[in-house]
Amino acid sequence: MPKMKTDSGARKRVKRTGTGRLRRRQAFRNHILEHKSPRRKRRLAQERDFAPGDERQVRRMLGG
């Protein structure tokens, strides 16, 4: 049986922590930043964990 390939798009967007958790960037931080408050921009800059329902699917995309 052939090897399972890693989804290269997911690989570029997801980080695995030392304890094995998956982290992602948040949306809404790319453009039109002028009218967003500094507090909102700081909050959006932080990395987040995946929702439990998505995490299983992302782990499969990463090949494990």
C-alpha positions as CSV (number, residue, x, y, z in Angstrom):
1,M,0.0,0.0,0.0
2,P,1.4,3.5,-0.8
3,K,2.4,5.9,1.8
4,M,-0.1,8.6,2.9
5,K,1.0,12.0,1.6
6,T,1.0,15.1,3.8
7,D,-1.3,17.9,2.7
8,S,1.3,20.6,1.9
9,G,-1.1,23.4,2.3
10,A,-1.9,22.2,5.9
11,R,1.8,21.7,6.6
12,K,2.5,25.4,5.9
13,R,-0.3,26.6,8.1
14,V,-0.2,24.4,11.2
15,K,2.4,24.1,13.9
16,R,2.7,21.2,16.3
17,T,3.7,22.2,19.8
18,G,6.2,20.2,22.0
19,T,3.3,18.5,23.8
20,G,1.6,17.6,20.5
21,R,-1.1,20.2,20.3
22,L,-1.9,21.8,16.9
23,R,-1.8,25.6,16.6
24,R,-3.2,27.8,13.8
25,R,-3.2,31.5,12.9
26,Q,-6.4,33.5,13.3
27,A,-8.3,35.0,10.4
28,F,-9.1,38.7,9.8
29,R,-5.5,40.0,10.4
30,N,-4.4,40.5,6.8
31,H,-5.8,43.7,5.4
32,I,-8.1,46.6,6.3
33,L,-6.3,47.0,9.6
34,E,-6.8,50.7,9.9
35,H,-10.3,50.6,11.3
36,K,-9.7,47.7,13.7
37,S,-8.7,48.6,17.2
38,P,-5.2,47.9,18.5
39,R,-6.7,45.6,21.1
40,R,-8.5,43.6,18.5
41,K,-5.4,43.3,16.3
42,R,-3.3,42.1,19.3
43,R,-5.9,39.5,20.1
44,L,-6.0,38.3,16.5
45,A,-2.2,38.1,16.4
46,Q,-2.2,35.2,18.9
47,E,-2.2,31.6,17.8
48,R,-5.1,29.4,18.6
49,D,-5.8,25.7,19.1
50,F,-8.1,24.0,16.6
51,A,-11.7,23.3,17.5
52,P,-12.0,19.6,18.7
53,G,-14.1,18.7,15.6
54,D,-11.5,20.0,13.2
55,E,-8.4,18.6,15.0
56,R,-8.9,15.0,13.9
57,Q,-9.3,16.1,10.3
58,V,-6.1,18.3,10.4
59,R,-4.1,15.5,12.0
60,R,-5.0,13.2,9.1
61,M,-3.9,15.9,6.6
62,L,-0.5,16.1,8.4
63,G,-0.1,12.4,7.9
64,G,-0.6,11.1,11.4
